[in-house]
Amino acid sequence: MAEPMIAISSWSLHRALGVKYLNSPANDVADAFEEAWGPAKVDLLDLPAAFRENGIDRMEIVHFHMRSRDPAYLAELKASLKDSGVRLQTLLIDAGDIADPATRERDIAWIGAWIDAAAALGADQARVTGGRQARTREALDLAVDGLRRLSARGREQGVRIITENWQELTATPEAIHALLDGVGDDLGLIADFGNFNEATKYEDLASVMPRATETHAKASFRAPGVLDTDDYGRCLDIAAQAGLADGPHTLIYSSEDADEWAGLKIERDFVLERLAGRQGKAA
């Protein structure tokens, strides 16, 4: 019985990485950074080796953890991934608003450049958000158009474009379904356990999970080192019931406890135990 596919996002190690690079559609520059989470304890180029040492062979990278899109830097990062035997599952493009009529053309061009970077790195996917606009028909139409254009750009380079239930426009399952229906099979979906309204969280996850291509398996901790197993287990069960028992499941760690690797190990062990149990029942 094969284990579920497990990845970790660089966001889960943002305190270890420390710095945030300031590249954005309105500030498309390389190298500028701030110590958003304190001085760096590890460089992104060294992170794939740390993943391998911790038994993880899939990685997601948030764009603002990368120094630049310079070809030499991309080649160095790609070599680090290859040498460590770590697969770049997704480049997470966190900025840009494809539904803002005032800036969308600029933002689509900027996002496209990051999709090109994902291709240069050999990434399987690039995540593009629906945007920060209020949920109107007009905003959804603009987002569909932008995602179609960016999906075509990714397809030409072998990078699948995916979106996520994140930010204002895609905060409801109805909006997610509208984007997926509008774009079609070219568009994949990350279902994030922590991004829907708490009051309807499980119902909303159950609505979109059958269309998801991976999860962001974000856990809540009741206290440092104390996982909310009821919530996490229920989210994983929803994923398994929708056909995603095998994943990929990308671990997202955001607890107040600064020991990120310890928290990720707790999450990973629970995911493997919970889903192995479900596989056993299915068998």
N, C-alpha and C positions, 0 to 999 in steps of 0.2 A: 504494500500500500504506500504510494508516494506521498511525501509530505506536501502540504500546500506551499505554493510559491510565496516567499516572504521578501519584501524589499524594505528599505528604510529611506526616508526623505532626508536631505541635508538640513531641512528645517528642524528635524528632531535633534540635531546637534548644533543648533545655532549659537548656544552659549560657548561651546568648544571652539567653533569657528570665529566667534566674536564679531567680526567685521561684516558690514553690509555695504556692498558696492552700490553707488548711487545712479547707475545707468537707468534711464527711463525715457519714454517718448519725448519729453520736454527737455531732457538732459542726456543726450546720447553721447556720452563720453566714457572713455576707459579709465581705469585705475583709481578714480576718485572714490573714497570710502569714508565711512564713519565707524567708530567702535561702538556700534549700537548695543552690543551685549558684552562689552569689555574687551580687553586685549585678546588677540587670537591665541589659543592654546594649540591649535592644529591648523595646518593649511589645507585647503580643499584638495590640492594635488596629492596630499598624503592620506586623504580619507579613504580611497578605495582599498588601500592596504589594511587600514583599520577595520573596514567592513569584512574583508577576508579573514582577518584574525578572529573576528567575532562570529564567523560562520554565516555571513550574509553575502550572497552573490548577485544581488540586484540592488540598484541604487536609483534614487530620483534626486535631481539637483534643481534647486530654486535658482532662477537666473541671477538674482542679486548676490549669490554666493560666488559667482564667477567674476574674475577680474576684468575680462574683456571678451570681445568676439575676435580678437586678433588671431589670424591663422596659426601663428607659432604657439600661442597659448593653448588654442584648441587642440593642436597636435600633441602638446605636452600632456594635457588632461586625458586625451584619448589613449595615449601610451600608458598612463598611470592606470587607467581602467583595464586595459588589455593585460598589462603585466600582473595585475592582481586577480585576473579572472573574474572581474565584476562587470555585469551587464548594465548599461545605462538604459533603464526602462523608460524614463520620462524626463524631459526637460520641462520644468514648471515655469511658465512665463507669467509672472505675477502682476505685471503692470500693463497699462493700455486699456482703453475702453472702446470697443468696436461698435458700441451702440450710442455713442455721444456724437450727435450730428456736427458739432463744432470742430471736433479734433479727430474724428474716426479715420480719415484718410492718412493723416500723419501716424496714428497709432497702428493702423493695419500695416503700413510700410515698416514700422519699427518691429512689430511682432514678426513680420515676415523675415526680417534679418535674423531674428533669434531662431526661427524655424530653420533657416539656412545653417546656423550654428549647430542646432540639434543634429542635422544631417551630417555635418562635418565630424561630429563626435560619435556618429554611429548609433544615435538614440533610436529606440523603437518608436517613441511617441513624443509629442510636444503638447502641453496643456495650455489652452487659451480660454480665458474666462469670458462669460457672456457680457459682463460689464456692470457698471455702477448706476445705471439709470433706473428710474421708477418703472415698474412693470406695466407698460402700455403696449398696445398692439404695434405702434410705430417703433418703439424701442426693440421689441422682439423681431420685427421684420429687418431692422438694421443689423441686429446681431446675427440673424440667419444669413443675411447677405455676406457679412464679414467672415463668418465661419465657413461658408461655401468657398469663398475666395482663398482663404488660408488653407482649407483642406486640399484644394487643388494644388496649391504651392507645395504643401507637404507631400502629397501623393507623387508628384513629379520626382521627389528626392527620396522616396521610401520611408517617410516619417508620417505616421498616422496622427491626425489632430484629434484631441479629446478635449472635453470641457468638464465642468465640475459644478456641483451644487454649492456655489460659493459666490459671494458678493450679491449686491442687491437684486440684480435682474433675475438671477437663478436661485432665489431663496425659497421657491415653492416647487412642488413636483409638476404643477401645471406648466410652469415656464420651462422646466427641463424637457418635458414631453414636446412642447412647441418647438424648441430648438432641434431636438432629435428628429422630429417629424419633418421639419422644414429643410434640414440639411441632408438627411438620408443616411445611408449606411456608411458613408465616409467618416462620420463623426462618432467617436467613442465617448464614454462617460466614466468619470470617477465618481463613485458614491462615497461621500465623506460622512463618517458616523457622527461628527460633531457640528455640522453646519445647518441643520434644519431647526425650526422653532421647537423648543423643548416640549411644548404642550402637545404637539402632533408628530414628534420625532419618529416614532416607530412606524406609524401609519404612512408618513411621507417616505421613509426609507423603503418600506415594502412596496410602495408605488413605483419607485424608480429603479429599484435593485435589479429587476429582471432585464433591464436595458443596460446595466452597468457592465463595463469591461474590466474594471478593477475596483478595489475599495481603498480609501484612506482610512485605515483602521485606527482611529483616534480614540484613546481611552481616557476616562476620567479617573482621578485618584482621590480617594476620600481623605488621605493624609499621605505624607511622604512614604512611598513604598507600599501603600495600601490601595490596591486596585478596586475600582467599583465593578466587581465581577458580574453583578446582576445586569447592569447596563451593557457592559462589553459583551457578555455572553448573548444577550438578546439581539444585539446588532449583528454579531457573527452568525447567529441562527438565521436571521433574515437573509443574510448573504448566502448562506448554504442552501436555504430553501429556494432561492432564486437561481441556483445552479452555479454559484461562485465559491463552493467549498474549497476548490483547489486554488483560488485566488486569480491573479496576484493580490496580495494584501500588503499595502504599504504602511508600515508602522509610523504613526505620528505621535510624538511625545512632547507635551507642553506643560507638564506638571511643575509646580513650584520647586520641587526638589532638584537641585542643580546636577545631580549625578545622572546624566542623560543615558549613559550606557546601561546603568543598573535598571532604570525605568524601562528601557527598550527590551532588556532581557525578560523582565516581568511580563511585558506585553507579548513578546514572542512566545514564551513558554505557555501562556494562557491560550493564545491563538492556536498553537499546535495541538495542545491537549483538547481544546474544545472541538476543533474541526476533525481531529483524528477520531474522537468519539462519535461524531456524526457520520464519518466515513464507515466506521465499524457497523453502525446501525444500518446504513444503506446496503452494506455488503451482506 
